[in-house]
Amino acid sequence: MRKFLRSCATTRIFSILLLGAAALVAIFFLPTLFHSESALQIRASRQGISLPDGFYVYQRLNAEGIHIKSITPDNNALLIKFDSVEQSNAAEKVLHELLPYGFSIGRPDVPGTIEWMHRLSQNKQAVG
């Protein structure tokens, strides 16, 4: 009887620890998976084209009633952050009409989960 109680207690402790570890992993990764960044990234799609001036972009979007949280240069691109996804979508439409051919306008790559998946897929021999 004592062995049975001891094995039940060990199993219970193990399952509680496993459940706690799973909860910690979920808490860590869920914000990354469901993060909806309201940002746009403008890149020159051909060499020889320089990025548009951030102040010019700010003025044009502001004239259209689109509020901008920030505009920063980032790795040969212009990163524009907005308060909402709706403003980001409206700005994307305006920027496609505003900027000439040769610019790529889209959502920035989300670092974190995608980066880790990419690293793991490149080094398959290092996993396991």
ZAKEBA-881197 format. One record per residue (C-alpha): residue number from 1; z, x, y. Coordinates in Angstrom, 3 decimals. Example, Ala and Ser with C-alpha at 12.3 -4.5 7.8 and 13.67 -1.06 7.14 Angstrom:
2
+-----+----------+----------+----------+
: seq :        z :        x :        y :
+-----+----------+----------+----------+
:   1 :    7.800 :   12.300 :   -4.500 :
:   2 :    7.140 :   13.670 :   -1.060 :
+-----+----------+----------+----------+
REM end
This chain:
128
+-----+----------+----------+----------+
: seq :        z :        x :        y :
+-----+----------+----------+----------+
:   1 :    0.000 :    0.000 :    0.000 :
:   2 :    0.839 :    2.829 :    2.353 :
:   3 :   -2.556 :    4.482 :    1.783 :
:   4 :   -4.272 :    1.208 :    2.535 :
:   5 :   -2.416 :    0.794 :    5.844 :
:   6 :   -3.107 :    4.409 :    6.788 :
:   7 :   -6.840 :    4.043 :    6.069 :
:   8 :   -6.960 :    0.793 :    8.073 :
:   9 :   -5.236 :    2.486 :   11.023 :
:  10 :   -7.613 :    5.454 :   10.829 :
:  11 :  -10.631 :    3.154 :   10.699 :
:  12 :   -9.300 :    1.126 :   13.626 :
:  13 :   -8.692 :    4.248 :   15.749 :
:  14 :  -12.139 :    5.610 :   14.888 :
:  15 :  -13.843 :    2.327 :   15.840 :
:  16 :  -11.892 :    2.163 :   19.138 :
:  17 :  -12.922 :    5.734 :   19.989 :
:  18 :  -16.531 :    5.000 :   19.079 :
:  19 :  -16.529 :    1.835 :   21.174 :
:  20 :  -14.983 :    3.730 :   24.118 :
:  21 :  -17.619 :    6.466 :   23.890 :
:  22 :  -20.396 :    3.852 :   23.797 :
:  23 :  -18.915 :    2.134 :   26.852 :
:  24 :  -18.800 :    5.426 :   28.773 :
:  25 :  -22.430 :    6.174 :   27.910 :
:  26 :  -23.452 :    2.666 :   28.999 :
:  27 :  -21.543 :    2.975 :   32.277 :
:  28 :  -23.271 :    6.297 :   32.944 :
:  29 :  -26.851 :    5.225 :   32.131 :
:  30 :  -27.061 :    1.561 :   33.199 :
:  31 :  -27.231 :    2.228 :   36.956 :
:  32 :  -30.057 :    4.689 :   36.336 :
:  33 :  -32.021 :    2.275 :   34.172 :
:  34 :  -31.713 :   -0.713 :   36.508 :
:  35 :  -31.906 :    1.158 :   39.799 :
:  36 :  -34.568 :   -0.392 :   42.004 :
:  37 :  -35.205 :    2.130 :   44.729 :
:  38 :  -36.758 :    0.619 :   47.816 :
:  39 :  -38.792 :    3.645 :   48.807 :
:  40 :  -42.395 :    4.704 :   49.185 :
:  41 :  -43.943 :    8.123 :   48.877 :
:  42 :  -47.089 :    9.196 :   50.721 :
:  43 :  -49.004 :   12.154 :   49.271 :
:  44 :  -52.328 :   13.705 :   50.129 :
:  45 :  -54.539 :   13.058 :   47.116 :
:  46 :  -57.025 :   15.805 :   48.041 :
:  47 :  -56.542 :   19.347 :   49.252 :
:  48 :  -57.094 :   19.995 :   52.919 :
:  49 :  -55.601 :   16.689 :   54.038 :
:  50 :  -52.333 :   16.966 :   55.935 :
:  51 :  -49.622 :   14.345 :   55.751 :
:  52 :  -49.418 :   11.800 :   58.549 :
:  53 :  -46.809 :   12.327 :   61.224 :
:  54 :  -43.526 :   10.639 :   60.298 :
:  55 :  -42.994 :    9.335 :   63.814 :
:  56 :  -46.467 :    7.762 :   63.848 :
:  57 :  -45.748 :    6.024 :   60.535 :
:  58 :  -42.373 :    4.856 :   61.862 :
:  59 :  -43.942 :    3.415 :   65.040 :
:  60 :  -46.671 :    1.570 :   63.146 :
:  61 :  -44.325 :    0.065 :   60.582 :
:  62 :  -41.801 :   -0.848 :   63.268 :
:  63 :  -44.575 :   -2.610 :   65.220 :
:  64 :  -45.198 :   -4.728 :   62.106 :
:  65 :  -41.500 :   -5.687 :   61.988 :
:  66 :  -40.656 :   -3.484 :   59.013 :
:  67 :  -37.265 :   -1.789 :   59.333 :
:  68 :  -37.114 :    1.783 :   57.997 :
:  69 :  -33.912 :    3.375 :   56.772 :
:  70 :  -35.277 :    6.954 :   56.811 :
:  71 :  -38.424 :    9.071 :   56.713 :
:  72 :  -38.151 :   12.584 :   55.278 :
:  73 :  -40.601 :   15.223 :   54.068 :
:  74 :  -40.135 :   15.861 :   50.347 :
:  75 :  -42.204 :   18.314 :   48.237 :
:  76 :  -45.529 :   17.978 :   50.077 :
:  77 :  -44.953 :   14.269 :   50.508 :
:  78 :  -43.447 :   11.872 :   52.992 :
:  79 :  -40.578 :    9.815 :   51.542 :
:  80 :  -39.874 :    6.532 :   53.328 :
:  81 :  -36.736 :    4.543 :   52.413 :
:  82 :  -36.225 :    0.872 :   53.231 :
:  83 :  -33.328 :   -1.579 :   53.235 :
:  84 :  -34.985 :   -3.956 :   50.767 :
:  85 :  -37.726 :   -4.115 :   48.167 :
:  86 :  -39.511 :   -6.794 :   50.217 :
:  87 :  -39.787 :   -4.430 :   53.196 :
:  88 :  -41.066 :   -1.702 :   50.881 :
:  89 :  -43.774 :   -4.010 :   49.503 :
:  90 :  -44.813 :   -5.092 :   53.004 :
:  91 :  -44.919 :   -1.471 :   54.172 :
:  92 :  -47.099 :   -0.492 :   51.220 :
:  93 :  -49.677 :   -3.109 :   52.215 :
:  94 :  -49.619 :   -2.001 :   55.861 :
:  95 :  -49.900 :    1.686 :   54.934 :
:  96 :  -52.900 :    1.061 :   52.683 :
:  97 :  -54.669 :   -0.518 :   55.663 :
:  98 :  -53.364 :    2.043 :   58.179 :
:  99 :  -53.985 :    5.357 :   56.449 :
: 100 :  -57.505 :    6.583 :   55.718 :
: 101 :  -58.868 :    7.303 :   52.267 :
: 102 :  -57.311 :   10.389 :   50.710 :
: 103 :  -53.667 :    9.364 :   50.655 :
: 104 :  -51.718 :    8.243 :   47.632 :
: 105 :  -49.096 :    5.619 :   48.491 :
: 106 :  -46.646 :    4.513 :   45.826 :
: 107 :  -43.139 :    4.466 :   44.461 :
: 108 :  -41.429 :    7.845 :   44.064 :
: 109 :  -40.657 :    9.145 :   40.588 :
: 110 :  -37.134 :    8.301 :   39.505 :
: 111 :  -35.269 :   11.422 :   38.467 :
: 112 :  -32.654 :   11.257 :   35.776 :
: 113 :  -33.490 :    9.312 :   32.642 :
: 114 :  -37.253 :    9.859 :   32.828 :
: 115 :  -36.753 :   13.579 :   33.454 :
: 116 :  -34.447 :   13.924 :   30.432 :
: 117 :  -36.871 :   12.019 :   28.201 :
: 118 :  -39.681 :   14.287 :   29.356 :
: 119 :  -37.617 :   17.422 :   28.671 :
: 120 :  -36.654 :   16.197 :   25.215 :
: 121 :  -40.235 :   15.334 :   24.289 :
: 122 :  -41.382 :   18.850 :   25.274 :
: 123 :  -38.712 :   20.641 :   23.221 :
: 124 :  -38.667 :   18.654 :   19.982 :
: 125 :  -37.514 :   21.668 :   17.975 :
: 126 :  -34.397 :   21.936 :   20.186 :
: 127 :  -33.252 :   18.399 :   19.364 :
: 128 :  -31.154 :   17.686 :   16.277 :
+-----+----------+----------+----------+
REM end
